[in-house]
Amino acid sequence: MGPQNRNTSFAPDLNPP
């Protein structure tokens, strides 16, 4: 997949604010 951003539409749970 690559580096994940703060805003992940598919998995927002992986990137908590």
MOCOR-V895793 format. One record per pair of residues at least 6 apart in sequence whose C-alpha atoms are under 8 Angstrom apart, sorted by the first residue. I is the first residue (numbers start at 1). J is the second residue. If there is no record, write none. Layout:
{{I;J} {I;J}}
This chain:
{{5;15} {6;12} {6;15} {6;16} {6;17} {7;15} {8;14} {8;15}}
